[in-house]
Amino acid sequence: MTTTDVDPDAPIDPYALDPAGLEALLVELGERPYRARQVHAWLVRGVDEPEQMTDLPQALRTRLGERFAPSRPELIAHAVADDGHTHKLLLRFPDGEAIETVLMLYPDRATVCISTQAGCAMGCPFCATGQAGFRRQLTAGEVVRQVVVADAALRSGIIDGDHLPDDAPDHVTNVVYMGMGEPLANLPATLASVRWLHDPDGFNLSARSITVSTVGLVPGIRRLAELGLPVTLAVSLHASTDALRDDLVPINRTHPLAEVEQEMAAYRQRTNRRVSIEWCLIGDVNDDAQQADRLAGIASRLRAHVNIIPMNPTPGVRWKEPTPERTREFVDRVRQRGASVTLRDTRGRDADAACGQLLASYTLGAGNRLPAAVGAAGRVERRLPVTEPEA
């Protein structure tokens, strides 16, 4: 975003400005363009209060303080799992909207899973985020700020008073757009934030270390390809037949499997980047042999990698995770039919780390309901063989 996109007198979230926009703001304030690079360097380090930008003249700090908006999110809930290697953060913005961000630590990388919307309008009935409904789009600045929060924690080695493990990297290395919301339903913020994170003068993340997930919004996949960066595209299929996917992923009624598969093939051709298929494995719903065989066929045609993620138990959802035996059978069957497949670790289960779970727990704990859950889940359960979870 540039300064021409906003009211010249309106407060500005500096993280919503691209380098050109930040430079235009500094020139507008009568400063030389190099000041923009100084401000940007502070922003990358997580400093957005002009008074703390000590290499700027005091007069400029005062003027920036008058223009910058107080948009820093507040940490209102924090759950830790996996011996301190998974941190689930519930962040609340000044308008009261709360979103989730997850920091996952590995010996060789630090991955941040970020949100692009407050809530979600896609209506997938097994997803905890969908239960809360859609409330609003996040701005590009609010998307970037999630990475900034995580990166600042890695730099300090502390989150919310908890010390990070000694083997934690000291900066963010990977970003996945797999948090709350549908990234390609908020294209302006998603594309702008990808550019911000990839900027050599910003976080300088390799495009290959950025993954954008979608349930299959075909026009958005095309726009992402036009970005000209080999960002990893991950498509959440969850079903390999239209009949089942219409219920699990309602957008399938607009963009059916054949259309989504065609666009995934086009994305790979345009970016020369292998696409991924995400599959939330739900007990007695999409974990049978027919689904495995058809999934393997799709993956083989696309030369795509399949990530199988067993469903995490979710407040307010009747569906259950598959048994370990059923999970192994499904993964083995997909692999035996020639597809590249990984069974993903259900990280942070004890930290409500599946998308939307911490918000759901926080909301239910406050005595509030998640009204979208009953209607959406009920529609699907009338058509699918769903059993009650074990006591």
C-alpha positions as CSV (number, residue, x, y, z in Angstrom):
1,M,0.0,0.0,0.0
2,T,1.2,3.5,-0.7
3,T,0.2,6.7,1.0
4,T,-2.0,7.7,-1.9
5,D,-4.3,4.8,-0.9
6,V,-5.4,6.4,2.3
7,D,-6.7,9.7,3.6
8,P,-3.7,12.0,4.0
9,D,-4.8,13.0,7.5
10,A,-5.8,9.5,8.6
11,P,-3.5,7.5,11.0
12,I,-1.3,5.0,9.2
13,D,-0.3,1.5,10.2
14,P,3.4,1.6,9.1
15,Y,3.4,-2.2,8.5
16,A,0.7,-1.7,5.9
17,L,3.1,0.5,3.8
18,D,5.3,-1.0,1.1
19,P,8.8,0.5,0.6
20,A,7.5,2.9,-1.9
21,G,4.7,4.0,0.3
22,L,7.0,4.5,3.3
23,E,9.4,6.6,1.2
24,A,6.5,8.7,-0.1
25,L,5.4,9.4,3.5
26,L,8.9,10.5,4.5
27,V,9.2,12.7,1.4
28,E,5.8,14.2,2.2
29,L,7.1,15.0,5.6
30,G,10.0,16.9,4.0
31,E,12.7,14.2,4.6
32,R,15.2,12.6,2.3
33,P,14.3,9.1,0.9
34,Y,17.0,7.4,3.0
35,R,15.0,8.1,6.1
36,A,12.5,5.5,4.9
37,R,15.1,2.8,5.0
38,Q,16.0,3.8,8.6
39,V,12.3,3.6,9.6
40,H,11.9,0.3,7.7
41,A,14.8,-1.2,9.5
42,W,13.2,-0.4,12.9
43,L,9.9,-1.9,11.7
44,V,11.6,-5.2,10.8
45,R,13.0,-5.3,14.3
46,G,9.5,-4.9,15.7
47,V,9.8,-1.3,16.7
48,D,6.9,0.8,15.5
49,E,7.0,3.6,18.1
50,P,8.8,6.5,16.5
51,E,10.2,7.7,19.9
52,Q,12.2,4.5,20.1
53,M,13.8,5.1,16.6
54,T,16.8,6.7,18.1
55,D,18.7,7.4,14.8
56,L,15.9,9.7,13.6
57,P,15.8,13.4,14.5
58,Q,13.5,14.3,17.3
59,A,11.3,16.5,15.1
60,L,10.8,13.6,12.7
61,R,10.0,11.2,15.5
62,T,7.3,13.6,16.7
63,R,5.8,14.0,13.2
64,L,5.8,10.2,12.7
65,G,4.2,9.7,16.1
66,E,1.3,11.9,14.8
67,R,0.8,9.8,11.7
68,F,1.4,6.3,12.9
69,A,-1.7,4.4,14.2
70,P,-1.6,2.5,17.5
71,S,-2.2,-0.9,15.8
72,R,0.1,-3.2,17.8
73,P,-1.9,-6.4,18.8
74,E,-2.2,-7.4,22.5
75,L,-1.4,-10.9,23.6
76,I,-4.5,-12.1,25.4
77,A,-3.9,-15.9,25.6
78,H,-0.8,-18.1,25.2
79,A,-0.7,-21.8,25.1
80,V,2.6,-23.9,25.0
81,A,3.1,-27.4,23.9
82,D,5.8,-29.9,22.7
83,D,8.3,-29.0,25.4
84,G,8.2,-25.3,24.5
85,H,8.5,-25.9,20.7
86,T,5.0,-24.9,19.9
87,H,3.5,-21.5,21.0
88,K,-0.1,-20.7,20.2
89,L,-0.8,-16.9,20.5
90,L,-4.2,-15.3,20.6
91,L,-3.7,-11.7,19.5
92,R,-6.3,-8.9,19.9
93,F,-6.1,-5.8,17.7
94,P,-7.2,-2.4,19.0
95,D,-10.8,-2.8,17.6
96,G,-11.3,-5.9,19.7
97,E,-10.9,-8.6,17.0
98,A,-8.8,-11.6,18.0
99,I,-6.9,-13.8,15.7
100,E,-4.5,-16.8,16.2
101,T,-0.8,-17.1,15.3
102,V,1.3,-20.2,15.9
103,L,5.1,-20.3,16.3
104,M,6.6,-23.8,15.7
105,L,10.2,-24.4,16.5
106,Y,12.5,-26.9,15.0
107,P,16.3,-27.3,15.2
108,D,16.8,-25.8,11.8
109,R,13.9,-23.5,11.3
110,A,11.2,-21.4,13.0
111,T,7.8,-21.5,11.2
112,V,5.0,-19.0,11.9
113,C,1.5,-19.9,10.9
114,I,-0.4,-16.7,10.4
115,S,-4.1,-15.6,9.9
116,T,-5.5,-13.4,7.1
117,Q,-9.0,-13.0,8.4
118,A,-10.9,-12.6,11.7
119,G,-13.0,-15.7,11.3
120,C,-13.7,-17.3,8.0
121,A,-16.6,-17.4,5.5
122,M,-15.7,-20.6,3.8
123,G,-18.1,-22.7,6.0
124,C,-16.0,-25.9,6.3
125,P,-18.0,-27.6,9.1
126,F,-15.1,-29.5,10.6
127,C,-13.0,-26.3,11.1
128,A,-13.0,-24.6,14.4
129,T,-12.4,-21.2,12.8
130,G,-15.5,-21.6,10.7
131,Q,-17.6,-22.0,13.9
132,A,-16.9,-18.4,14.8
133,G,-18.1,-17.1,11.4
134,F,-16.5,-14.3,9.4
135,R,-16.1,-11.0,11.1
136,R,-13.7,-8.9,8.9
137,Q,-10.6,-8.9,6.7
138,L,-7.2,-8.3,8.2
139,T,-5.1,-5.5,6.7
140,A,-1.7,-6.2,5.2
141,G,-0.2,-4.6,8.3
142,E,-2.1,-6.9,10.7
143,V,-0.9,-9.9,8.7
144,V,2.7,-8.7,8.8
145,R,2.6,-7.8,12.4
146,Q,2.0,-11.5,13.4
147,V,5.4,-12.4,11.9
148,V,6.9,-9.3,13.6
149,V,5.6,-10.5,17.0
150,A,7.1,-14.0,16.5
151,D,10.4,-12.7,15.1
152,A,10.7,-10.3,18.1
153,A,10.1,-13.2,20.5
154,L,12.8,-15.3,18.8
155,R,15.3,-12.3,19.0
156,S,14.7,-12.0,22.7
157,G,14.3,-15.7,23.4
158,I,11.2,-15.0,25.5
159,I,7.4,-15.2,24.8
160,D,5.0,-13.9,27.4
161,G,7.6,-14.5,30.1
162,D,8.4,-18.0,29.0
163,H,11.9,-18.8,27.8
164,L,12.2,-20.4,24.4
165,P,14.2,-23.7,24.1
166,D,17.9,-23.2,23.7
167,D,17.8,-24.8,20.2
168,A,15.3,-22.3,18.9
169,P,16.5,-20.2,15.9
170,D,16.9,-16.5,16.5
171,H,14.7,-15.4,13.7
172,V,11.7,-16.5,11.6
173,T,12.7,-18.7,8.7
174,N,9.4,-19.8,7.3
175,V,5.8,-18.4,7.1
176,V,2.7,-20.4,6.3
177,Y,-0.6,-18.7,5.5
178,M,-2.6,-21.5,7.2
179,G,-4.1,-19.7,10.2
180,M,-7.6,-18.3,10.5
181,G,-9.4,-17.3,7.3
182,E,-8.9,-18.0,3.6
183,P,-5.8,-16.1,2.3
184,L,-7.1,-15.9,-1.3
185,A,-10.4,-14.4,-0.1
186,N,-8.3,-11.5,1.2
187,L,-6.0,-11.1,-1.8
188,P,-4.9,-7.5,-1.3
189,A,-3.5,-8.2,2.2
190,T,-2.1,-11.6,1.3
191,L,-0.2,-10.4,-1.8
192,A,1.0,-7.2,-0.1
193,S,2.2,-9.1,3.0
194,V,4.0,-11.7,0.8
195,R,5.9,-8.9,-0.9
196,W,6.7,-7.3,2.5
197,L,8.1,-10.6,3.9
198,H,10.0,-11.4,0.7
199,D,11.5,-7.9,0.5
200,P,15.4,-8.1,0.7
201,D,15.3,-5.0,2.9
202,G,12.6,-6.5,5.1
203,F,12.4,-10.1,6.4
204,N,14.2,-11.2,3.3
205,L,12.4,-14.6,3.3
206,S,12.9,-16.8,0.3
207,A,9.7,-17.2,-1.7
208,R,10.2,-21.0,-1.3
209,S,10.0,-20.6,2.5
210,I,6.5,-19.0,2.2
211,T,3.4,-21.2,1.8
212,V,0.0,-19.9,0.9
213,S,-2.9,-22.2,1.6
214,T,-6.3,-22.2,0.0
215,V,-9.5,-24.3,-0.1
216,G,-9.5,-23.8,-3.9
217,L,-10.4,-20.3,-4.9
218,V,-9.4,-20.6,-8.5
219,P,-9.3,-16.8,-9.4
220,G,-7.0,-16.3,-6.3
221,I,-4.7,-19.1,-7.4
222,R,-4.3,-17.3,-10.7
223,R,-3.5,-14.0,-9.0
224,L,-1.0,-15.7,-6.8
225,A,0.8,-17.1,-9.9
226,E,0.9,-13.6,-11.4
227,L,2.9,-12.4,-8.3
228,G,5.9,-13.8,-10.1
229,L,7.4,-15.5,-7.0
230,P,7.7,-19.3,-6.5
231,V,5.6,-19.3,-3.4
232,T,4.5,-22.7,-2.4
233,L,0.8,-23.3,-3.1
234,A,-1.0,-25.7,-0.7
235,V,-4.6,-26.6,-1.6
236,S,-6.8,-28.1,1.1
237,L,-8.8,-30.8,-0.7
238,H,-10.0,-33.0,2.2
239,A,-12.1,-35.0,-0.3
240,S,-11.4,-36.6,-3.7
241,T,-14.9,-36.7,-4.9
242,D,-17.2,-33.8,-5.6
243,A,-20.1,-35.4,-3.6
244,L,-18.1,-35.5,-0.4
245,R,-16.2,-32.3,-1.0
246,D,-19.4,-30.3,-1.6
247,D,-20.2,-30.9,2.1
248,L,-16.7,-30.7,3.6
249,V,-15.5,-27.7,1.5
250,P,-18.6,-25.8,0.4
251,I,-16.7,-23.6,-2.1
252,N,-16.4,-26.8,-4.2
253,R,-19.9,-26.1,-5.5
254,T,-18.5,-23.1,-7.2
255,H,-15.0,-24.5,-8.1
256,P,-15.3,-28.3,-8.4
257,L,-12.4,-30.6,-8.1
258,A,-11.7,-30.8,-11.9
259,E,-11.4,-27.0,-12.1
260,V,-9.2,-26.8,-9.0
261,E,-6.9,-29.6,-10.3
262,Q,-6.6,-27.8,-13.6
263,E,-5.6,-24.6,-11.9
264,M,-3.1,-26.4,-9.6
265,A,-1.4,-27.8,-12.7
266,A,-1.3,-24.3,-14.3
267,Y,0.2,-22.9,-11.1
268,R,3.0,-25.5,-11.2
269,Q,3.7,-24.8,-14.9
270,R,3.8,-21.0,-14.4
271,T,6.0,-21.0,-11.2
272,N,7.9,-24.2,-11.6
273,R,7.0,-24.9,-8.0
274,R,5.6,-28.2,-6.8
275,V,2.1,-27.8,-5.2
276,S,1.0,-29.4,-2.0
277,I,-2.3,-31.1,-1.1
278,E,-3.5,-30.7,2.4
279,W,-5.9,-33.4,3.8
280,C,-7.5,-33.3,7.2
281,L,-8.2,-36.9,7.9
282,I,-11.5,-37.3,9.7
283,G,-12.5,-40.6,11.3
284,D,-15.2,-42.5,9.3
285,V,-15.7,-39.6,6.9
286,N,-12.7,-39.3,4.4
287,D,-10.4,-42.0,5.6
288,D,-11.6,-44.9,3.4
289,A,-9.9,-46.8,0.6
290,Q,-11.9,-45.1,-2.2
291,Q,-10.9,-41.7,-1.0
292,A,-7.2,-42.8,-0.7
293,D,-7.2,-44.2,-4.2
294,R,-8.7,-41.1,-5.8
295,L,-6.4,-38.8,-3.8
296,A,-3.4,-40.8,-5.0
297,G,-4.5,-40.3,-8.5
298,I,-4.9,-36.6,-8.2
299,A,-1.5,-36.3,-6.5
300,S,0.2,-38.4,-9.2
301,R,-1.3,-36.4,-12.1
302,L,-0.1,-33.2,-10.5
303,R,3.2,-34.5,-9.2
304,A,2.0,-33.0,-5.9
305,H,3.0,-33.8,-2.4
306,V,0.3,-34.8,0.0
307,N,0.3,-33.8,3.7
308,I,-2.1,-35.9,5.8
309,I,-3.1,-34.2,9.1
310,P,-5.3,-36.2,11.5
311,M,-8.1,-34.1,12.7
312,N,-7.6,-32.5,16.1
313,P,-10.5,-32.7,18.5
314,T,-12.4,-29.4,18.4
315,P,-14.8,-27.8,20.8
316,G,-18.3,-27.9,19.5
317,V,-17.6,-30.4,16.6
318,R,-19.0,-33.9,16.9
319,W,-16.5,-35.5,14.5
320,K,-13.5,-37.4,15.7
321,E,-10.0,-38.1,14.8
322,P,-9.2,-41.3,12.9
323,T,-7.8,-44.3,14.8
324,P,-4.0,-44.7,14.5
325,E,-4.6,-48.0,12.6
326,R,-6.9,-46.3,10.1
327,T,-4.5,-43.4,9.7
328,R,-1.6,-45.8,8.9
329,E,-3.7,-47.7,6.4
330,F,-4.8,-44.5,4.6
331,V,-1.3,-43.1,4.4
332,D,0.2,-46.5,3.2
333,R,-2.5,-46.9,0.6
334,V,-1.8,-43.4,-0.9
335,R,1.9,-44.1,-0.9
336,Q,1.6,-47.5,-2.4
337,R,-0.3,-46.0,-5.3
338,G,2.7,-43.9,-6.2
339,A,2.0,-40.6,-4.5
340,S,4.5,-38.6,-2.4
341,V,2.9,-38.4,1.1
342,T,3.8,-37.2,4.6
343,L,1.9,-37.8,7.8
344,R,2.1,-34.5,9.6
345,D,2.7,-34.3,13.3
346,T,-0.4,-33.0,15.1
347,R,1.7,-30.4,16.9
348,G,0.4,-28.5,19.9
349,R,-2.7,-30.7,20.5
350,D,-2.5,-29.8,24.2
351,A,-2.2,-26.2,23.3
352,D,-5.3,-26.0,21.2
353,A,-3.0,-25.5,18.2
354,A,-5.3,-26.5,15.4
355,C,-6.6,-23.5,13.5
356,G,-9.4,-21.8,15.5
357,Q,-9.1,-24.0,18.6
358,L,-7.6,-21.5,20.9
359,L,-10.2,-18.9,20.0
360,A,-12.9,-21.4,20.3
361,S,-11.7,-22.5,23.8
362,Y,-11.2,-18.8,24.8
363,T,-14.7,-17.9,23.6
364,L,-16.4,-20.9,25.2
365,G,-14.5,-20.3,28.4
366,A,-15.9,-16.8,28.6
367,G,-19.4,-18.3,28.5
368,N,-20.1,-17.4,24.8
369,R,-21.4,-19.6,22.1
370,L,-20.0,-20.4,18.6
371,P,-23.4,-20.1,16.7
372,A,-22.0,-21.2,13.3
373,A,-21.1,-24.7,14.5
374,V,-24.5,-26.2,15.0
375,G,-26.0,-25.3,11.7
376,A,-23.0,-26.1,9.5
377,A,-22.2,-29.4,11.2
378,G,-25.8,-30.5,11.2
379,R,-26.1,-30.1,7.4
380,V,-23.2,-32.4,6.7
381,E,-23.9,-34.9,9.4
382,R,-27.3,-35.7,7.8
383,R,-25.4,-36.9,4.8
384,L,-22.2,-38.4,6.2
385,P,-21.6,-41.5,8.4
386,V,-20.5,-39.6,11.4
387,T,-20.3,-41.2,14.9
388,E,-20.3,-39.7,18.3
389,P,-16.8,-39.2,19.8
390,E,-15.8,-41.6,22.5
391,A,-16.4,-40.5,26.1
